[in-house]
């Protein structure tokens, strides 16, 4: 489905295709305005680039990724507090 703002969106989901970008000579890209607005990316925000050789790259706001990492660490801590089974 293509919305009025030209984003391609899976109907009923939270997945988008914002279009294509060209990599500049210094390796820079411009994140499309629709993507910046949808994900509340502002100038000065820190982004983390994740990669998988088989699946490609993902860009995640650092604060969002940090919250996910903190949840994982809390799960590890809770697991370590449980008695070990013998």
BELQUIVEN-V524376 format. One record per backbone hydrogen bond with DSSP energy under -0.5 kcal/mol. NH is the residue of the N-H (numbers start at 1). CO is the residue of the C=O. If there is no record, write none. Layout:
BEGIN
<<NH:CO> <NH:CO>>
END
This chain:
BEGIN
<<3:1> <3:7> <6:3> <8:17> <9:1> <9:7> <10:15> <13:10> <17:8> <24:28> <27:24> <31:29> <36:32> <37:33> <38:34> <39:35> <40:37> <41:36> <42:40> <45:42> <48:60> <50:48> <50:58> <52:56> <55:52> <56:52> <58:50> <60:48> <62:46> <65:61> <66:62> <67:63> <68:64> <69:65> <70:66> <71:67> <72:68> <73:69> <74:70> <75:71> <76:72> <77:73> <78:74> <79:75> <80:76> <81:77> <82:78> <82:79>>
END
